[in-house]
Structure formats: C-alpha cells, structure tokens
C-alpha cells in the first residue's frame, strides 16, 4: 500500500492513497466535465419526479446515480473522482448543522442522550458482530462488520430531518447526537483494520489497545486545540474580513474555516465531517452565523446532491441480482434488526413510544463510512472481495430505501398513533370537567409565556406537550401540562377541545403547526386556532391552511425596535 513519506500517514490518508488521492487524474480531462453535466442533467429530471411522487429529493439523486452510473447506462464511469467532490457535501452539511447547534444548545441535549448514543454503538456492534462470528467470520472481521453496520448515514438522516425542519426537534436533537458519536467511532475502527490487517493471526492484542489509546488521545487533543483557537480567533478574524466589505473574501474565509478544521481533524484520525461540525458550532457563537449559513447553503446543496448520486452509482445491480437472496437478507437484517435495537434502547432511556419508533426508522440504515471500512477491510485481507461487495451493496440499498420508508412509513405511523387510545384516555380522565379554556400546544418558551399571561388573568388553560421531562418539571410547579399529541383527534377530544375557547400552537416547526391545525379543523372546525410563525413565509403558509391568525416572530422584534426608537426620541425631546 502506498505511503506518503513527507508526513505521518493516517488511516484515511492511506485510503485516499489507495483510491488515487482525493481528486483523480480524470479531473484534468475534458471527459470529467461531460460526466458532471450528465449527472446534473439526470438530477434535474429525477429529483422533481420524486418530489412530485412525495418520496423526497434524496431518492431522486440516488435513482439518477443508479441510472447513469457504471452499473446502469454507464454514462458516468469515474465514480471515485466524483465521490471525492461529493464527500464535501457531507462536510458542508455537518457545518450547517453545527451552525444550528451552538455549544450551549448542545449541552442542553443532556448526558442521557449521549449515553443512549454510546450504548447504541456498543450494543448494535456487539449484536451484529456476534452474528458475523457465528457465521464463521474471524473475530477481527466480526468486529469490523459489527462496527461498520452500527453506523448510520449522517447525510441521509440529517438531510431528511432538514427537509422536514426537524433538526431542532426532540427527535432531531437525539438523532444528531447519536450520529456525532457514531462519527467518533470511525477512527477506532480504522485503527483496528490498519493494525490487524494482513497479519498472520488477525487477533485483538495489546498492540491494538495501545494504538486505540493513542488514537483517542490524538482525537481529544485535536478537539481541544480547535475549541481553544476557535473561541479566541474566529470572531476577530471574521470582524477583520467583514470590515473589508468584500463578499467574496468573506465566503473564502468561511470555506477556509470549514475545510481547514475538517482537514485538521482528518489528520488527527477523526472524520472530515466531525471537524466541519466543530467549525460550524464555533461559528454559531459569533454574530456572523446567519450570513455564514446563507453563504454556505449553495455549496451544501449541490455537493450533497453529487454525494447521493455516487451512492446510487455504488449499487451494482448485476451483482445484487446474482446474489439476491444474500443481499435481500442482509438489507432486511440490517434495517429491521438495527431499527428494533434503537427502538428498544430509546424506550430504555425514557423516549416516548412513537418517537422511539421514529428514531429507529431514521437510523436503521447503514452509513457512508461503511463503504470506506468494508473497502479497506478487503484491501487488508480481513474480508473477501465478495463479502465486502455484498456488504457495500446492502448498505447502499438500505440508504436508498430509507427516504422511501420515512416518506411512506411516517404516514402509516400517524394512522397507527391515531388508533392509540391509552394516552388519550388518561388525559381525558385528568382533564374531565375542564371547560371554557385555552389549549396550548407545546410548553416551550412561547407556550410558557402564554400560560403565565393567562394565569395572571385567571383564565383557564390546558397544555399538551410530548416531552416527559418538560411535563414532569411543569407539573411539579402545579402547571396543567399533559402528555398528548395534538395532531391526533382523540387527544384533542380528551383535552375537551369541544368546550374550549381557542387553541394556541406555540411550536416553532411549521409542519407540526399545520398538522395540528388540520386535526383541529377536521374534528372541531369552528374552534379558533392561533399560532406563532418564524417569518412571513411561514405565516402565509399557516393562513393558507386555515389558521385564525398567525403572529410572525419578526413582528415582535419590529415592535420592540420601534418602541426603543420612540423611547429614544422621547428622551431627546424631554
């Protein structure tokens, strides 16, 4: 295997050396431009069709890659060069997620969630590894297979959450925390492959433990350096760049921060995507976060689309058809087994049943790091080429199926939720006799303010929320907060919506607000419904859906600004 002699060669460096570097030779040939044009053209056709069919844009990109790739019409053959560029899409995706999750918000996720993520990796890895060992794989191969399949697709899951505006929801926060921990698990798996590969014994020994310890220390030092330097230098650097009043220079500086941090973490044995997340998280604490997010969005969308197409190009349909029973068995085992394990662990950590099902459905697929790990394991003699290819195809198919399962399965899940009566029966018993009240959906910051103001006027109210932690804390203070999904008619009936004065939807997610509104309109068409709106576009969507009134958050900001200006004018005139 080639080794770069000018600097230490880490696991990911060796993988890139094996693949011919990040950018293949074809980058310098005119044929590469032709292949990019073909890919974009295929995406322009496939993505709108899939959106029209309501299965999401991700599936459109995957299908486009499958059709034009080397196992389809062979209009595109240099997958490695395109994949290298497409991987930057994941980098920018995690960078944007970091911008949405500053350090303080990440702390509020809670240690229990990180415990869930750690246990998910260990339990899934152990269960799958045990099955692989029982199927006569040696111990190292079993560890690699278990570890690789324990990882989920960061790109698929986060893009799905973003498309539904759920990255800040309770489900989104838990899923992202688990994905970040999975990213950290990649480095130890790469070390296992590097140390044990092509050895005679292929066993787990003291040398491996030392290498894993060294990798952990390097990773922690790298994270510490990034956090310290980022907090000290980022704001002053961007302030100087912004002072130059050059949009191009500002964008270049943002790219430097994102890619430079990614490169640094990759050299320390961590993933490029994890470095990008750290960079975004640090930039989220600066006053430039919104401009940075706007500048980076076009790069994220285009490059991530290319990445999804390379996943489609990785599906060798001829190989899959020749080994159809093995591939189908693998896909079912990965998705059903992993989904069930994540659901069980979620329930163990106190996650509500339906949310735990959603969590399992989002994270049940294999991940993009599986391609890297299985290819490297084959190159190092840990897995046979046939076993490696079978696993790669199974992971790619599981990734391709996830958007379809989520788009169709969540509808079925909502129908199943509507049939559940245990929660609504309990709510009905507790809310019995309540009348002429206001139903508040969501007990966050805004919902809490509404409740306090109604309480001050001695007006009756009842709150529906889906967070056991929030409910427990609120009820300890005597607040009438109940567990219930307001998108379900039976829950609204149990909350005595028939005798209520109004419903106030305080959630910040437009899709959730519209689902609640539709449920109210279906069961209680004359009941007034009020909601908050993040901006004028959201307010417009809510009004089209039949809201009584929606208040944009910008209105409150505008009123406060006008008030401040008028106060200043009054002060000067006096």
Secondary structure as the mmCIF struct_conf table of DSSP 4:
data_model
#
loop_
_struct_conf.conf_type_id
_struct_conf.id
_struct_conf.beg_label_comp_id
_struct_conf.beg_label_asym_id
_struct_conf.beg_label_seq_id
_struct_conf.end_label_comp_id
_struct_conf.end_label_asym_id
_struct_conf.end_label_seq_id
BEND BEND1 UNK A 5 UNK A 7
HELX_RH_AL_P HELX_RH_AL_P1 UNK A 11 UNK A 19
TURN_TY1_P TURN_TY1_P1 UNK A 20 UNK A 20
BEND BEND2 UNK A 22 UNK A 23
HELX_RH_3T_P HELX_RH_3T_P1 UNK A 25 UNK A 28
BEND BEND3 UNK A 29 UNK A 29
HELX_RH_AL_P HELX_RH_AL_P2 UNK A 30 UNK A 52
TURN_TY1_P TURN_TY1_P2 UNK A 53 UNK A 54
BEND BEND4 UNK A 55 UNK A 55
HELX_RH_AL_P HELX_RH_AL_P3 UNK A 57 UNK A 68
BEND BEND5 UNK A 69 UNK A 69
TURN_TY1_P TURN_TY1_P3 UNK A 70 UNK A 73
BEND BEND6 UNK A 75 UNK A 75
HELX_RH_AL_P HELX_RH_AL_P4 UNK A 79 UNK A 100
BEND BEND7 UNK A 101 UNK A 101
HELX_RH_AL_P HELX_RH_AL_P5 UNK A 103 UNK A 107
TURN_TY1_P TURN_TY1_P4 UNK A 108 UNK A 109
HELX_RH_AL_P HELX_RH_AL_P6 UNK A 111 UNK A 134
TURN_TY1_P TURN_TY1_P5 UNK A 135 UNK A 136
HELX_RH_AL_P HELX_RH_AL_P7 UNK A 139 UNK A 150
HELX_RH_AL_P HELX_RH_AL_P8 UNK A 154 UNK A 163
TURN_TY1_P TURN_TY1_P6 UNK A 164 UNK A 165
TURN_TY1_P TURN_TY1_P7 UNK A 167 UNK A 168
BEND BEND8 UNK A 169 UNK A 169
HELX_RH_AL_P HELX_RH_AL_P9 UNK A 170 UNK A 196
TURN_TY1_P TURN_TY1_P8 UNK A 197 UNK A 198
BEND BEND9 UNK A 200 UNK A 201
HELX_RH_AL_P HELX_RH_AL_P10 UNK A 206 UNK A 243
TURN_TY1_P TURN_TY1_P9 UNK A 244 UNK A 245
HELX_RH_AL_P HELX_RH_AL_P11 UNK A 247 UNK A 267
TURN_TY1_P TURN_TY1_P10 UNK A 268 UNK A 269
BEND BEND10 UNK A 270 UNK A 270
HELX_RH_AL_P HELX_RH_AL_P12 UNK A 272 UNK A 283
TURN_TY1_P TURN_TY1_P11 UNK A 284 UNK A 285
BEND BEND11 UNK A 286 UNK A 286
TURN_TY1_P TURN_TY1_P12 UNK A 287 UNK A 288
HELX_RH_AL_P HELX_RH_AL_P13 UNK A 289 UNK A 313
TURN_TY1_P TURN_TY1_P13 UNK A 314 UNK A 314
HELX_RH_AL_P HELX_RH_AL_P14 UNK A 317 UNK A 322
TURN_TY1_P TURN_TY1_P14 UNK A 323 UNK A 323
HELX_RH_AL_P HELX_RH_AL_P15 UNK A 324 UNK A 332
HELX_RH_PI_P HELX_RH_PI_P1 UNK A 333 UNK A 337
HELX_RH_AL_P HELX_RH_AL_P16 UNK A 338 UNK A 348
TURN_TY1_P TURN_TY1_P15 UNK A 349 UNK A 350
HELX_RH_AL_P HELX_RH_AL_P17 UNK A 353 UNK A 363
BEND BEND12 UNK A 365 UNK A 365
TURN_TY1_P TURN_TY1_P16 UNK A 368 UNK A 368
HELX_RH_AL_P HELX_RH_AL_P18 UNK A 369 UNK A 379
TURN_TY1_P TURN_TY1_P17 UNK A 380 UNK A 381
BEND BEND13 UNK A 382 UNK A 383
HELX_RH_AL_P HELX_RH_AL_P19 UNK A 385 UNK A 419
HELX_RH_AL_P HELX_RH_AL_P20 UNK A 422 UNK A 430
BEND BEND14 UNK A 431 UNK A 431
TURN_TY1_P TURN_TY1_P18 UNK A 432 UNK A 433
BEND BEND15 UNK A 436 UNK A 436
STRN STRN1 UNK A 438 UNK A 441
BEND BEND16 UNK A 444 UNK A 444
HELX_RH_AL_P HELX_RH_AL_P21 UNK A 445 UNK A 456
TURN_TY1_P TURN_TY1_P19 UNK A 457 UNK A 458
STRN STRN2 UNK A 461 UNK A 465
BEND BEND17 UNK A 466 UNK A 466
HELX_RH_AL_P HELX_RH_AL_P22 UNK A 468 UNK A 476
TURN_TY1_P TURN_TY1_P20 UNK A 477 UNK A 478
STRN STRN3 UNK A 481 UNK A 483
TURN_TY1_P TURN_TY1_P21 UNK A 486 UNK A 487
BEND BEND18 UNK A 488 UNK A 488
HELX_RH_AL_P HELX_RH_AL_P23 UNK A 489 UNK A 494
TURN_TY1_P TURN_TY1_P22 UNK A 495 UNK A 496
HELX_RH_3T_P HELX_RH_3T_P2 UNK A 497 UNK A 499
BEND BEND19 UNK A 501 UNK A 501
STRN STRN4 UNK A 502 UNK A 505
BEND BEND20 UNK A 508 UNK A 508
HELX_RH_AL_P HELX_RH_AL_P24 UNK A 510 UNK A 523
TURN_TY1_P TURN_TY1_P23 UNK A 525 UNK A 526
BEND BEND21 UNK A 527 UNK A 527
STRN STRN5 UNK A 528 UNK A 533
BEND BEND22 UNK A 534 UNK A 535
HELX_RH_AL_P HELX_RH_AL_P25 UNK A 536 UNK A 544
TURN_TY1_P TURN_TY1_P24 UNK A 545 UNK A 546
BEND BEND23 UNK A 548 UNK A 548
STRN STRN6 UNK A 549 UNK A 552
HELX_RH_AL_P HELX_RH_AL_P26 UNK A 553 UNK A 573
#
